[in-house]
Amino acid sequence: MLCWSRFLEDGVIKILLLLVVGFAVWAVIRGYQRSLNHPPSSARDAIAEDMVKCAHCGVNLPRSEAIYSGGDFFCTPEHKQLGKK
């Protein structure tokens, strides 16, 4: 037991604890600085998509959401049935 009491009296635990806290603060600050250098993933991954106009109502919509029929694009199956205006 004398060994542990001398260990505590010397302040070695306090120094080790201070080092651990200092490392944790450094890691948090470094992670924050790295996050500032990178734009959000949604902004990086955004890809422009062609827009098309519905032949019936004129609404613009992404090509991937449009219905293609007879050389024209439509926004809904109902407008596809109604046809071009």
N, C-alpha and C positions, 0 to 999 in steps of 0.2 A: 504494500500500500504506500509505502514511502516513495516509491518510484513514481506513482501517479500524482501524488500531491506535489512533488517537485516539478513534474512535467507541467502541471497547471499553474504553479506559481511563477514559472519562467515566462509565461505568456505565449508559449509556442502555439497553443490552441487559438489564441486571439489572432496571431499572425496568420495561421492557416485559414481561419474563418474570414479574415480580411481579404486574403488572396482569392478565396472562392467567390466572395461577393463581388470583388473587382472583376473577376473573369466573367461572371454572369452579366454585369452591367456592360462590359465591353462587347459581349456576344449580342446582347439586345441592340445596342447602338449600331453595331456593324450590320446586323440583319435589317434594321430600319434604313440605313444608308443604301444598302443594296436594293431594297424595294423601291427607293426613289429613282434609281437609275433605269428601271424597267417599266415600260407602260403596261397597263393591265392587259391580261391575256386576251380579253375580248376585243380590245382595240388592235392588237397585233394580228389576230386571226381573222379579222373582218375582211371579207373578200367582196368586192363590188360585183353585183349581179345585174345582167341586162333587164331592163324594164320593157314590158310590152303593153299595148293598149287593147282593151276589150273591143271587139268589132261591133258589139251591140250598144253598150252604154258609154264607152270611152274611158272607163276607169283604168288607171295604170297599175300594174301589178308585176311582181317578179316573174320572170320566165318560168321558173321552176314550179310556180303555183298556178300557172295559166293552163287552160285546156286548149290544145291545138287541134283544129279540125278544118279541113278544106282550105288550107292556106291562111287561115285567120286564127287569132287567139281570142279566147273568151274567159270571163272571170268565173262563171258558174255553169253547171250543166243546163240550167234553165235558159241562160242566154245563148248557149250553144244550140238548143232546140229552136229558139226564136230566130236565130240567124243574124246576119249582118243587117244593120239599119241603113 
